[in-house]
Amino acid sequence: MTSRSVSSWGNVTRAEHALYRLRSRFDRFPQVPPGSTVLPYGNGRSYGDSCLNTGGALLETRSLDRFIRFDRDSGLLACEAGVLLADILRFAVPCGWFLPVVPGTAYVTVGGALANDVHGKNHHRAGTFGRHVHRLELLRSSGERRVCSLEESPQWFCATVGGLGLTGAITWAEIQLRRVPGPALDVETVRFANLDEFFALCDDSDREFEYTVSWIDCLARGPRLGRGLLQRANHIESPSRGRPAGRRLSVPFVSPVSLVNAATLRVFNTLHYRLRRTARARGVADFQSFFFPLDRLRHWNRLYGPRGFYQYQCVLPGAGGPDATARLLETVARSGLGSFLAVLKRFGSLASPGMLSFPRAGVTLALDFPNKGPFLERLFHELDEVVSAAGGRLYPAKDGRMPGALFRSGYPQWTQFAPYIDPACSSNFWRRVTEGA
């Protein structure tokens, strides 16, 4: 056992943790001191505190990085939980296979993708990552090894998918990959003038394209509220690889102040929206450029300075989703804080298997904010009220400050989930949202 100061991707919370490591999927669960707790830890890409366990220990799983077997004919892959999604794509794409669901970064472990039941730009077609996992092995602190699937120990499977690492350590998983004609995508970018135009575009886009996502100018107001750029894409067979991802750059150190502020955001948003020469543009792109644009800039989180940043991602269900989205954007624009990464998408109706999985049918909005202390917390309180009134919920993988009452109303299955928590496991997030319940 060692110890190290560990921060999540948002860099808001940093704390000393005792560290244990699984070096092999055959290792035993470590014995932690009485009264202490441990949390499985992958590559640390959760934005908030769901991957931290201040006052306790983390169980590192990145050493579980082996492929177990792969059927080139069926696309069924078995691998250890510490394998990165980037590692899978590196070998699978040249073989004509692709992950069925990918989040906004490829530097997530398989265990992390399962524990957060990640979603992607094709949720309306494919649902969440957990829908494509056939089986997984769960290692409990008691030493029990439980193989889980929808047929074998289905309740344990549903608790572990989206279970934030609290049910024990995932050691391996079987994932069904999907066929693709090549590494390129046919991408169309459509400029829309406001939220009404965005929702008018959604039906045609979701019907004709597998992948859809929108960037929005969250500082725009009035008749321009919600203006932005919608990208929609399909895999294609192409003689070229498409527009390459480019050389990977790096932010070498944490900026002494946040480089993301109202002034830089206003200039960026205006230029990003207006420099599109036509209302529609079409081209061929490499999959890395389309799915993982921020992966081209290593340590991009350092741009937010020493105080870090928060991401606020919500889903707003039902017919009231568009109106609630407008209220959220009006509140953000009025605050003047703005967001560099403002992403808007419509989730489909495919149900997630996990008890605590975030996606549900509706509108999802993700916003990044530099940490400005009480001023930002006041904005979050206003946004929370809109989300709560709409019957929505926030994404635990991105959260670092959600009030417990909002979590419990947004995730009513949390009481059914609680009995599946391993008695040795805990996290900052879980203690925060269940305190006083």
C-alpha positions in Angstrom: 0.0 0.0 0.0 1.2 3.5 -0.8 -0.4 7.0 -0.6 -0.8 9.8 -3.0 -2.7 13.1 -3.5 -5.4 12.4 -6.1 -7.7 14.8 -8.0 -10.6 14.1 -10.3 -10.6 15.5 -13.8 -12.2 18.8 -12.7 -9.3 19.6 -10.4 -11.7 21.1 -7.8 -11.1 18.5 -5.1 -7.6 17.1 -4.3 -7.1 14.8 -1.3 -4.6 12.3 0.0 -5.6 8.7 -0.5 -4.2 5.4 0.6 -3.6 3.3 -2.6 -4.0 -0.4 -3.2 -3.6 -2.0 -6.6 -5.0 -5.0 -8.4 -2.1 -6.2 -10.5 -4.0 -9.2 -12.0 -7.6 -10.1 -12.4 -6.8 -13.1 -10.2 -5.7 -11.0 -7.3 -7.7 -10.9 -4.1 -9.6 -7.9 -2.9 -7.3 -6.0 -0.5 -7.9 -6.1 3.2 -8.6 -2.5 4.4 -8.2 -1.5 8.1 -11.4 -1.7 10.2 -13.5 1.4 9.8 -11.8 2.4 6.5 -13.3 2.1 3.0 -11.9 1.7 -0.5 -13.2 2.7 -4.0 -12.2 1.1 -7.3 -10.3 3.6 -9.4 -9.7 3.5 -13.2 -8.1 6.4 -15.2 -9.6 9.2 -13.1 -11.6 10.8 -15.8 -14.7 11.4 -13.7 -15.1 15.2 -13.4 -16.4 15.5 -9.9 -16.0 13.4 -6.7 -17.5 10.1 -7.7 -14.0 8.7 -8.2 -12.6 10.0 -4.9 -12.7 8.6 -1.4 -11.2 11.2 0.9 -10.2 9.7 4.3 -10.2 6.2 2.7 -8.4 4.3 0.0 -8.5 3.8 -3.8 -8.1 0.5 -5.5 -6.2 1.1 -8.7 -7.3 -1.1 -11.6 -5.2 0.2 -14.6 -2.9 -2.8 -14.3 -5.8 -5.0 -15.5 -5.0 -4.1 -19.1 -5.0 -7.4 -20.9 -7.2 -8.6 -23.7 -8.6 -12.1 -22.9 -10.1 -13.2 -26.2 -11.7 -11.7 -29.4 -13.9 -13.4 -32.0 -13.1 -11.6 -35.3 -16.3 -13.2 -36.8 -18.8 -12.2 -34.2 -17.0 -9.1 -32.7 -17.4 -10.4 -29.1 -14.5 -9.1 -27.0 -13.5 -10.2 -23.5 -11.0 -7.9 -21.8 -9.9 -6.8 -18.3 -11.4 -3.8 -16.7 -8.3 -1.6 -16.9 -8.2 -1.6 -20.7 -8.7 1.8 -22.1 -11.4 2.4 -24.8 -8.5 3.9 -26.9 -6.7 0.5 -26.7 -9.8 -1.3 -28.0 -10.2 1.1 -30.9 -6.6 0.8 -31.8 -6.8 -2.9 -32.6 -10.5 -3.2 -33.5 -11.0 -0.5 -36.1 -8.4 -2.0 -38.6 -10.3 -5.3 -38.2 -13.6 -3.6 -39.2 -15.1 -3.4 -35.7 -16.0 -0.4 -33.4 -17.2 0.1 -29.9 -21.0 0.3 -29.9 -21.0 3.4 -27.6 -18.2 5.9 -26.9 -18.1 8.9 -24.6 -16.3 12.2 -25.3 -12.9 10.7 -24.5 -11.2 7.5 -25.4 -9.1 7.6 -22.2 -11.7 5.8 -20.1 -11.3 2.3 -18.8 -13.8 -0.4 -19.5 -14.5 -0.6 -15.8 -15.1 3.1 -15.7 -17.3 3.0 -18.7 -19.4 0.3 -17.0 -19.4 1.9 -13.6 -20.7 5.1 -15.1 -22.7 3.5 -17.9 -21.4 6.0 -20.3 -23.4 7.3 -23.3 -22.4 8.8 -26.6 -23.6 10.7 -29.7 -25.7 7.7 -30.8 -27.8 7.2 -27.7 -31.0 7.4 -29.8 -29.8 4.4 -31.7 -27.7 2.3 -29.3 -28.5 3.4 -25.8 -25.8 3.2 -23.1 -22.5 1.3 -22.9 -24.0 -1.2 -20.5 -26.6 -2.4 -23.0 -23.8 -4.0 -25.0 -22.0 -5.8 -22.2 -22.8 -9.5 -22.1 -21.1 -10.4 -18.9 -18.8 -9.0 -16.2 -17.0 -10.3 -13.2 -17.5 -8.6 -9.9 -14.9 -9.0 -7.1 -16.3 -8.3 -3.6 -14.4 -7.5 -0.5 -15.6 -10.8 1.0 -13.5 -12.6 -1.7 -16.6 -13.6 -3.6 -16.3 -13.5 -7.4 -19.6 -13.1 -9.1 -20.2 -13.4 -12.8 -23.1 -11.1 -13.7 -25.3 -10.7 -16.8 -29.0 -10.1 -17.5 -29.4 -13.9 -17.3 -27.0 -14.7 -14.5 -27.3 -12.6 -11.3 -29.3 -10.0 -13.2 -29.9 -7.8 -10.1 -26.2 -7.6 -9.4 -25.6 -6.8 -13.1 -28.1 -3.9 -13.0 -26.6 -2.6 -9.7 -23.0 -2.7 -11.0 -23.8 -1.1 -14.4 -23.9 2.6 -13.5 -23.1 1.7 -9.9 -20.2 4.1 -9.6 -17.8 1.4 -8.4 -19.7 0.9 -5.1 -20.7 -2.8 -5.6 -17.1 -4.0 -5.8 -14.3 -4.1 -8.4 -15.1 -5.1 -11.9 -12.2 -7.4 -13.1 -13.3 -8.2 -16.7 -16.1 -7.8 -19.1 -17.4 -9.2 -22.4 -18.4 -6.5 -24.9 -20.2 -6.9 -28.2 -18.5 -4.7 -30.8 -20.2 -3.5 -34.0 -19.2 -3.8 -37.6 -18.1 -0.6 -39.4 -16.9 -0.2 -43.0 -13.9 1.8 -42.0 -12.4 4.5 -39.8 -14.0 7.4 -41.6 -17.4 9.1 -41.1 -19.5 11.3 -43.3 -20.1 14.4 -41.2 -22.6 17.2 -41.9 -22.5 20.4 -39.8 -25.7 22.4 -39.8 -26.0 25.9 -38.3 -29.2 26.7 -36.4 -30.3 30.1 -35.3 -32.1 29.2 -32.0 -33.5 26.4 -29.9 -36.7 26.2 -32.1 -34.5 25.4 -35.1 -32.5 22.9 -33.1 -35.6 20.9 -32.1 -36.9 21.1 -35.7 -33.7 19.5 -36.9 -33.7 16.7 -34.3 -36.3 14.4 -35.9 -34.7 14.3 -39.3 -31.2 14.0 -37.8 -32.1 11.2 -35.5 -33.9 9.3 -38.2 -31.2 9.6 -40.9 -28.0 9.7 -38.9 -26.5 7.4 -36.2 -24.6 10.2 -34.4 -25.9 13.6 -33.5 -24.6 16.3 -31.2 -24.7 20.1 -31.0 -22.5 22.8 -29.7 -24.4 25.9 -28.5 -23.5 29.5 -27.8 -24.7 29.7 -24.2 -24.2 33.5 -24.0 -26.7 34.2 -26.8 -30.0 35.7 -25.7 -33.4 36.7 -27.0 -34.3 35.4 -30.5 -30.8 33.9 -30.7 -31.2 31.8 -27.5 -29.6 28.4 -28.0 -28.1 29.1 -31.4 -25.3 26.7 -32.4 -24.0 24.0 -34.7 -25.4 20.5 -35.1 -23.1 17.7 -36.2 -24.6 14.5 -37.6 -22.6 11.6 -39.0 -22.6 8.0 -40.2 -19.8 5.5 -40.7 -18.8 5.1 -44.3 -16.5 3.1 -46.5 -13.9 5.6 -47.7 -10.8 5.2 -49.8 -9.1 7.7 -47.4 -9.1 7.8 -43.7 -10.9 11.1 -43.6 -9.6 14.3 -42.1 -6.9 13.2 -39.7 -7.0 13.9 -36.0 -3.7 15.9 -36.1 -0.7 15.8 -33.8 -1.5 15.6 -30.1 -0.6 18.7 -28.2 -0.4 19.3 -24.4 -1.1 22.0 -21.8 2.3 21.8 -20.0 1.2 23.3 -16.6 -1.8 24.5 -14.7 -2.5 28.1 -15.7 -2.2 30.5 -12.7 -5.6 31.9 -13.6 -8.5 30.4 -15.6 -8.1 31.1 -19.3 -11.8 30.4 -19.7 -13.7 33.5 -18.8 -16.5 35.7 -20.0 -14.3 37.7 -22.4 -12.6 34.8 -24.1 -15.9 32.9 -24.2 -17.8 35.7 -26.0 -15.1 36.0 -28.6 -14.8 32.2 -29.1 -18.5 31.6 -29.3 -19.1 34.4 -31.8 -16.2 33.3 -34.1 -17.0 29.6 -33.8 -20.6 30.3 -34.9 -20.0 32.9 -37.6 -16.9 31.4 -39.2 -19.0 28.7 -40.8 -19.2 30.1 -44.3 -22.4 28.2 -45.2 -25.4 27.1 -43.2 -24.5 23.5 -44.1 -21.2 21.9 -44.7 -20.3 18.3 -45.4 -17.1 16.4 -45.3 -15.3 13.1 -44.3 -13.6 12.9 -40.9 -11.4 10.4 -39.1 -13.3 8.8 -36.2 -10.8 10.3 -33.6 -11.5 13.9 -34.8 -15.3 13.4 -34.7 -15.6 11.5 -31.4 -12.7 12.7 -29.3 -11.7 16.3 -30.3 -10.5 17.2 -26.8 -8.2 14.1 -26.7 -6.0 16.0 -29.1 -5.1 18.4 -26.2 -3.6 16.5 -23.3 -4.4 17.9 -19.9 -6.9 20.4 -21.3 -8.4 20.6 -17.8 -5.4 22.7 -16.8 -6.8 25.6 -18.8 -9.3 26.3 -16.0 -6.5 27.3 -13.6 -5.7 26.1 -10.1 -9.3 26.3 -8.8 -10.5 23.8 -11.5 -13.9 23.6 -13.1 -17.3 22.0 -12.7 -19.4 20.4 -15.3 -23.2 20.6 -15.0 -24.9 17.9 -17.1 -28.6 17.3 -16.8 -31.4 15.4 -18.6 -34.8 17.0 -18.9 -37.5 14.4 -19.7 -40.8 14.5 -21.6 -42.6 17.2 -23.4 -41.4 19.8 -21.0 -37.8 19.3 -21.9 -37.5 22.0 -24.6 -39.1 24.7 -22.4 -36.9 23.7 -19.4 -33.8 23.8 -21.7 -34.7 27.3 -22.7 -35.0 28.3 -19.0 -31.6 26.9 -18.2 -30.0 28.7 -21.1 -31.7 32.0 -20.2 -30.4 31.6 -16.6 -26.9 30.9 -17.8 -26.9 33.8 -20.3 -28.3 36.2 -17.7 -25.5 35.2 -15.2 -22.8 36.1 -17.7 -20.7 33.2 -16.7 -21.0 31.2 -19.9 -19.5 27.8 -20.8 -16.8 26.9 -23.2 -18.1 23.4 -23.7 -21.8 23.7 -24.1 -23.3 20.5 -25.6 -26.9 19.8 -26.4 -28.4 16.5 -27.5 -31.6 14.6 -27.4 -31.6 11.1 -25.7 -33.6 8.3 -27.2 -36.0 6.0 -25.5 -33.8 2.9 -25.1 -33.8 2.0 -21.4 -30.4 1.7 -19.6 -29.9 -1.6 -17.6 -28.4 0.1 -14.6 -30.4 1.1 -11.5 -28.5 4.4 -11.3 -27.8 5.0 -15.0 -28.1 8.6 -16.0 -29.7 8.7 -19.5 -33.4 8.7 -20.1 -35.6 9.9 -22.9 -35.4 13.7 -23.1 -33.0 16.6 -23.7 -29.5 16.5 -22.2 -27.4 19.7 -21.7 -23.8 19.7 -20.6 -22.0 22.9 -19.5 -18.5 23.5 -18.1 -17.8 26.4 -15.7 -14.6 27.7 -14.1 -14.8 27.3 -10.4 -15.9 30.8 -9.1 -16.9 29.7 -5.6 -20.2 31.1 -4.1 -21.0 33.1 -7.3 -21.1 29.9 -9.3 -22.9 28.0 -6.5 -25.7 30.6 -6.7 -26.1 29.9 -10.4 -26.1 26.1 -9.8 -28.9 26.6 -7.2 -31.0 28.3 -9.9 -30.3 25.6 -12.4 -31.1 22.9 -9.9 -34.5 24.4 -9.4 -35.3 24.2 -13.1 -34.0 20.6 -13.3 -36.0 19.6 -10.3 -39.2 21.2 -11.5 -38.9 19.5 -14.8 -38.4 16.0 -13.2 -34.8 15.8 -14.4 -31.6 14.7 -12.9 -27.8 15.3 -13.0 -25.0 13.0 -14.2 -23.0 11.6 -11.2 -19.9 11.0 -13.4 -19.7 14.8 -14.0 -21.0 16.0 -10.7 -19.1 17.5 -7.7 -21.8 19.4 -5.8 -25.3 18.0 -6.4 -27.6 18.4 -3.4 -28.7 15.1 -1.9 -32.4 15.9 -2.3 -31.9 16.4 -6.1 -30.0 13.1 -6.4 -32.7 11.2 -4.4 -35.6 12.7 -6.4 -33.8 12.1 -9.7 -32.7 8.5 -8.9 -35.7 7.0 -7.0 -34.1 3.5 -7.3 -31.3 4.5 -5.0 -32.9 2.7 -2.1 -33.1 -0.5 -4.1 -29.5 0.0 -5.1 -28.1 0.5 -1.6 -28.2 -3.1 -0.4 -25.8 -4.1 -3.3 -23.1 -1.7 -2.1 -20.0 -3.6 -0.9 -19.6 -3.0 2.8 -16.0 -2.0 2.2 -16.7 0.5 -0.5 -17.6 4.1 -0.4 -17.0 7.5 -2.1 -17.1 11.2 -1.6 -20.1 11.4 -3.9 -22.2 8.6 -2.2 -21.6 10.0 1.3 -22.6 13.5 0.1 -25.8 12.6 -1.6 -27.1 10.2 1.0 -26.1 12.1 4.1 -29.1 12.7 6.3 -31.4 10.5 4.1 
